[in-house]
Amino acid sequence: MPDSRRAEQQTRRWLEEFVVGLNLCPFAKPLLGSQQLRVAVCEDANDQPLQTFFLTELDRLQSTPETETATSLLVFTGALAGFDDYLAFLDHVQELVYQSGLEGVVQLASFHPNYQFEGEPQDAASHFSNRSPWPTIHLIREDMLERALADFPDPAGIPERNIATLDALGATELQARWEAIKR
C-alpha cells in the first residue's frame, strides 16, 4: 500500500479509536465518516514543498464552502519526524496564517507521534491526547469551532476530562492501542 494511502487510513483509524472513541474531542464525531473531513497527505521531505503544501491546503479550506470541507488534517509522512523539527515548522506556518490575515479565521491544532507536553513526565498518559500516527496539523475554521463551543457545556473542562480519561487507561494500555493503530 502506498505511504500516503496507509497514512490516511492510520489517521482515520486514530480519529475513530482515540479522538472519537475516547471522546477526546467532543466535536469530531459528526465529521468522522463525512466527506467534510479532509485528510491531505504530504510525502515531501524538503522545506519549500512542505510550505507550499500547507499554503495550498489553507487556501483550499478558505475557498471551499464548509458544507464541502469543514476541516482539514494535513499529514506529513516525508518530514517532521523529529518533534523539535515539527514544532519549528508549526511556528513557521502559524506565522504564515498571521501574515495571510487569517488569524482568528483559521486555527491550527498540533498532533505528532512523539508529542510531549512541556513539564510533564516523559511517560505521562496525557501526551496521548495530542499523539497522532504521523506529524499532523489540523486546520480548523474558527467560526465553526465557536459554534460548537457555544453549544457545549463546560468547554474549559475538556482538557482536564481528557487527562482523567487517559490517566484512567494508563500509559501502558494507551501505548498498546497506539501500536495497534500504527500497524
C-alpha positions in Angstrom: 0.0 0.0 0.0 1.4 3.4 -0.9 2.6 5.5 2.0 0.0 8.2 1.5 -2.9 5.8 1.5 -1.6 4.0 4.6 -1.1 7.3 6.3 -4.6 8.4 5.6 -6.0 5.0 6.8 -4.0 5.2 10.0 -5.0 8.7 10.6 -8.7 7.9 10.2 -8.3 4.9 12.5 -6.7 7.2 15.1 -9.6 9.6 14.8 -12.1 6.7 15.3 -10.3 5.0 18.1 -8.6 7.8 20.0 -10.2 11.1 19.2 -13.8 10.0 18.9 -13.5 6.6 20.7 -12.1 8.1 23.8 -14.1 11.3 23.3 -11.0 13.5 23.4 -12.7 15.9 21.0 -16.5 16.0 21.5 -16.9 17.9 18.2 -15.2 15.3 16.0 -17.8 12.5 15.9 -20.3 14.2 13.4 -17.4 14.6 10.9 -15.8 11.2 11.3 -17.4 9.4 8.3 -18.2 12.6 6.4 -16.7 13.9 3.2 -16.4 17.3 5.0 -13.4 15.9 6.8 -10.4 16.3 4.5 -7.2 14.3 5.2 -4.4 15.5 2.9 -1.1 13.7 2.9 2.2 15.3 2.0 5.1 13.0 1.2 7.7 15.7 0.5 10.8 16.0 2.7 12.0 19.5 1.8 11.0 22.8 3.4 9.7 24.6 0.4 7.3 21.9 -0.8 6.0 21.5 2.8 5.3 25.2 3.0 3.6 25.1 -0.5 1.5 22.1 0.6 0.4 23.9 3.8 -0.5 27.1 1.9 -2.3 25.2 -0.8 -4.4 23.4 1.8 -5.0 26.6 3.7 -6.3 28.3 0.5 -8.4 25.2 -0.3 -10.1 25.4 3.1 -10.8 29.1 2.7 -12.1 28.8 -0.9 -14.3 25.7 -0.2 -17.7 26.0 1.5 -17.9 24.5 4.9 -20.6 22.2 3.6 -18.0 20.6 1.3 -14.9 20.8 3.5 -15.5 21.6 7.2 -12.0 20.9 8.4 -8.6 19.5 7.2 -6.0 17.3 8.6 -2.6 17.8 7.0 -0.5 14.7 7.4 3.3 14.8 6.8 4.9 11.4 6.0 8.2 12.5 4.5 9.4 15.0 7.0 8.9 16.4 10.5 9.5 13.1 12.2 11.6 14.9 14.9 9.3 16.7 17.4 11.5 19.7 17.6 11.5 20.0 13.7 7.8 19.7 13.8 7.4 22.4 16.4 9.7 24.7 14.4 7.6 24.1 11.2 4.4 24.6 13.3 5.7 28.0 14.5 6.6 28.9 10.9 3.1 28.0 9.4 1.4 29.8 12.3 3.3 32.9 11.2 2.1 32.3 7.7 -1.5 32.2 8.9 -0.9 35.5 10.6 0.7 37.0 7.5 -2.1 35.8 5.4 -4.6 37.7 7.5 -6.3 34.5 8.7 -5.6 34.7 12.4 -9.0 34.5 14.0 -10.3 32.7 10.9 -8.3 29.5 10.9 -6.8 27.9 14.0 -4.1 25.3 14.0 -4.1 22.2 16.2 -1.0 20.1 16.5 -0.5 16.4 16.7 2.7 14.3 16.5 3.7 10.7 17.2 6.2 12.0 19.8 4.0 14.8 21.3 5.1 15.7 24.7 3.7 18.5 26.9 6.4 20.6 28.4 6.9 19.9 32.1 5.1 16.6 32.0 6.9 13.3 32.7 8.0 11.5 29.5 5.7 8.6 30.2 2.6 10.6 31.1 -0.6 9.3 29.6 -1.7 12.9 28.9 0.7 13.1 25.9 -1.6 10.7 24.0 -4.2 13.5 23.7 -2.0 15.0 21.1 -0.3 12.0 19.6 -1.2 11.0 16.1 0.3 8.3 13.8 2.1 10.9 11.7 3.1 14.6 12.2 -0.3 16.3 11.6 -1.6 19.9 11.6 -5.3 20.3 11.9 -6.8 23.3 10.1 -9.9 24.4 12.0 -12.4 27.0 10.9 -12.7 29.3 13.9 -16.3 30.2 13.3 -17.2 26.5 13.2 -15.3 25.9 16.5 -17.0 28.9 18.1 -20.4 27.5 17.2 -19.5 24.1 18.6 -18.2 25.5 21.8 -21.3 27.7 22.3 -23.4 24.5 22.4 -21.1 22.5 24.6 -21.4 22.6 28.4 -18.1 23.5 30.1 -15.7 23.5 27.2 -13.0 24.7 29.5 -13.2 21.4 31.3 -12.3 19.4 28.2 -8.5 19.2 28.8 -9.0 18.1 32.4 -11.6 15.5 31.4 -9.2 14.2 28.7 -6.3 13.8 31.2 -8.6 11.9 33.6 -9.7 9.6 30.8 -6.1 9.0 29.6 -4.8 8.5 33.2 -7.6 6.0 33.9 -6.5 3.9 30.9 -2.8 4.3 31.8 0.2 4.8 29.5 0.8 1.0 29.0 -2.8 0.4 27.7 -2.6 3.6 25.6 0.7 2.5 24.1 -0.7 -0.9 23.2 -3.7 0.7 21.5 -1.3 3.2 19.8 0.8 0.4 18.4 -2.3 -1.4 17.0 -3.3 1.8 15.1 0.1 2.1 13.5 0.0 -1.5 12.1 
